[in-house]
Amino acid sequence: MREIFLEGEAWFDASTNKKRPLIVHTPYYDINVTGTQFNVKAYKEDNEIVTTLEEGEIILSPSANTILEENVTMKSGEQAILNKESKNLNIKTVNPRWYTAWKDNKLIFMNMTLEKLIILIERKYGVDIVVKDPGILNYHCDGTFKNETIIEVLEIIKKTLPINYEIVGQQIEITAN
């Protein structure tokens, strides 16, 4: 058996090997892999665990710290979102490329709040962002970034939303415009 213990985000391209199946353990469920491409986002600080199946089939199954009560089989193009607090698992059909583009150094976001976008930017660029005006966190935006620097990304967001930013020491401070 092949086993991976994941906390964070990873994209997998796993081949079928019936003699040595792959199991990805997250803090809230296990993923039994049958040969497929999928993405798992399981950050400790996030309220949701998100598994997006690009190709193939996977089975989400209960684990020691599980919230799941039974196995859930996912098909290509489906996304499972497990809310840690409510313990609800929601499966929906999505465009997987929007959720796996990070592996190709892209950020794709549709109708995303500034609050969630900031988290993506912090993780992609390894920066700390402080928002001085919490009211701006509910602003929504769409976009795709490929090879832009952090400054180029901030400039584009500044032109799209009524915000300003300033680099102060080792942090980026964002305020309302």
C-alpha positions as CSV (number, residue, x, y, z in Angstrom):
1,M,0.0,0.0,0.0
2,R,1.1,3.5,-0.8
3,E,0.1,6.1,1.8
4,I,0.4,9.9,2.0
5,F,-0.5,12.0,5.0
6,L,-1.6,15.5,3.9
7,E,-2.1,18.8,5.6
8,G,-2.0,21.6,3.1
9,E,-2.7,21.4,-0.7
10,A,-1.5,18.9,-3.2
11,W,-2.3,17.8,-6.8
12,F,-2.0,14.1,-7.6
13,D,-1.6,12.3,-10.9
14,A,-1.7,8.7,-9.6
15,S,-1.5,5.5,-11.8
16,T,-3.6,2.4,-11.1
17,N,-1.7,-0.2,-9.1
18,K,-4.1,-2.8,-7.6
19,K,-1.2,-4.5,-5.7
20,R,-0.2,-1.2,-4.1
21,P,-3.2,1.1,-3.8
22,L,-2.7,4.7,-2.9
23,I,-4.5,6.2,0.1
24,V,-4.3,9.9,0.9
25,H,-5.0,10.6,4.5
26,T,-6.4,14.1,5.5
27,P,-7.3,15.1,9.0
28,Y,-11.0,14.4,8.3
29,Y,-11.2,11.6,5.7
30,D,-9.2,9.2,3.6
31,I,-9.1,9.2,-0.2
32,N,-8.8,5.8,-1.9
33,V,-7.2,6.4,-5.3
34,T,-8.0,4.1,-8.2
35,G,-5.8,5.9,-10.8
36,T,-6.7,9.5,-11.4
37,Q,-5.9,13.2,-11.3
38,F,-7.2,15.2,-8.4
39,N,-6.5,18.1,-6.0
40,V,-6.9,18.2,-2.2
41,K,-6.9,21.3,-0.2
42,A,-6.8,20.4,3.6
43,Y,-5.2,23.3,5.5
44,K,-5.6,23.1,9.2
45,E,-6.7,26.8,9.5
46,D,-9.4,26.5,6.8
47,N,-13.0,25.7,7.7
48,E,-13.4,23.4,4.6
49,I,-11.6,20.5,3.1
50,V,-11.9,20.6,-0.7
51,T,-11.3,17.6,-3.0
52,T,-11.6,18.3,-6.7
53,L,-11.5,15.4,-9.1
54,E,-10.1,16.2,-12.5
55,E,-10.1,12.8,-14.1
56,G,-10.9,9.2,-13.0
57,E,-12.6,8.1,-9.8
58,I,-11.8,8.3,-6.1
59,I,-13.5,7.2,-3.0
60,L,-13.7,9.3,0.1
61,S,-13.9,7.1,3.2
62,P,-14.1,7.5,7.0
63,S,-10.9,7.7,9.0
64,A,-10.0,7.8,12.7
65,N,-10.9,11.5,13.0
66,T,-13.6,11.3,10.5
67,I,-16.7,13.3,10.0
68,L,-17.9,11.0,7.1
69,E,-20.2,8.2,8.0
70,E,-19.9,6.2,4.8
71,N,-17.9,6.0,1.6
72,V,-18.5,8.6,-1.1
73,T,-17.5,7.8,-4.7
74,M,-16.6,10.8,-6.8
75,K,-16.6,11.0,-10.6
76,S,-14.6,13.3,-13.0
77,G,-15.5,17.0,-12.7
78,E,-16.9,16.7,-9.2
79,Q,-15.8,18.6,-6.1
80,A,-16.4,17.5,-2.5
81,I,-16.5,20.3,0.1
82,L,-16.5,19.2,3.7
83,N,-17.4,21.9,6.2
84,K,-15.5,21.1,9.5
85,E,-18.0,22.9,11.7
86,S,-21.3,21.8,10.3
87,K,-19.9,18.4,9.2
88,N,-21.9,18.7,5.9
89,L,-20.4,17.2,2.8
90,N,-21.5,18.9,-0.4
91,I,-20.7,17.4,-3.8
92,K,-21.1,19.6,-6.9
93,T,-20.0,19.6,-10.5
94,V,-17.2,22.1,-11.3
95,N,-14.7,23.0,-13.9
96,P,-11.7,21.3,-12.3
97,R,-9.1,23.5,-14.0
98,W,-10.2,26.5,-11.9
99,Y,-9.2,24.6,-8.8
100,T,-6.0,22.8,-10.1
101,A,-4.5,25.7,-12.1
102,W,-2.2,26.6,-9.2
103,K,0.0,23.6,-10.2
104,D,0.7,25.4,-13.5
105,N,1.5,28.6,-11.7
106,K,-1.9,30.1,-12.3
107,L,-4.5,31.7,-10.1
108,I,-8.0,31.5,-11.5
109,F,-10.9,32.9,-9.4
110,M,-14.5,33.7,-10.2
111,N,-16.7,35.9,-8.0
112,M,-14.3,35.4,-5.2
113,T,-14.3,37.6,-2.1
114,L,-11.2,39.7,-1.4
115,E,-10.9,37.8,1.9
116,K,-10.5,34.5,0.1
117,L,-8.3,36.0,-2.6
118,I,-5.9,37.4,0.0
119,I,-5.5,33.8,1.4
120,L,-4.6,32.5,-2.1
121,I,-2.1,35.4,-2.6
122,E,-0.5,34.8,0.8
123,R,0.0,31.1,0.0
124,K,1.2,31.6,-3.6
125,Y,3.7,34.4,-2.9
126,G,4.6,33.6,0.8
127,V,3.6,37.1,2.0
128,D,1.7,38.4,5.0
129,I,-1.2,40.7,4.2
130,V,-3.0,42.8,6.8
131,V,-6.3,44.4,5.9
132,K,-6.9,47.7,7.8
133,D,-10.5,48.1,6.7
134,P,-12.5,44.8,7.3
135,G,-15.4,46.1,5.2
136,I,-13.5,45.6,2.0
137,L,-13.1,41.9,2.6
138,N,-16.6,41.3,1.1
139,Y,-15.7,42.9,-2.3
140,H,-15.9,40.3,-5.1
141,C,-13.7,39.9,-8.2
142,D,-12.8,37.7,-11.1
143,G,-9.5,37.1,-12.7
144,T,-6.6,34.9,-13.9
145,F,-3.0,35.5,-13.0
146,K,-0.2,33.4,-14.5
147,N,3.3,34.7,-14.1
148,E,2.7,38.1,-12.5
149,T,4.8,39.3,-9.6
150,I,3.1,40.1,-6.3
151,I,3.4,43.8,-7.1
152,E,1.7,43.3,-10.5
153,V,-1.1,41.3,-8.9
154,L,-1.6,44.1,-6.3
155,E,-1.7,46.8,-9.0
156,I,-4.3,44.9,-11.0
157,I,-6.5,44.4,-7.9
158,K,-6.1,48.0,-7.0
159,K,-7.4,49.0,-10.5
160,T,-10.3,46.6,-10.2
161,L,-11.4,47.3,-6.6
162,P,-11.5,50.5,-4.6
163,I,-8.4,49.6,-2.5
164,N,-4.9,50.8,-1.8
165,Y,-1.9,48.9,-0.7
166,E,1.4,49.7,1.0
167,I,4.4,47.6,1.8
168,V,5.3,48.2,5.5
169,G,8.3,46.2,6.6
170,Q,7.7,42.6,5.8
171,Q,3.9,43.0,5.4
172,I,1.5,44.3,2.8
173,E,-1.2,46.6,4.2
174,I,-4.5,46.9,2.3
175,T,-6.9,49.8,3.0
176,A,-10.1,51.1,1.4
177,N,-9.6,53.7,-1.3
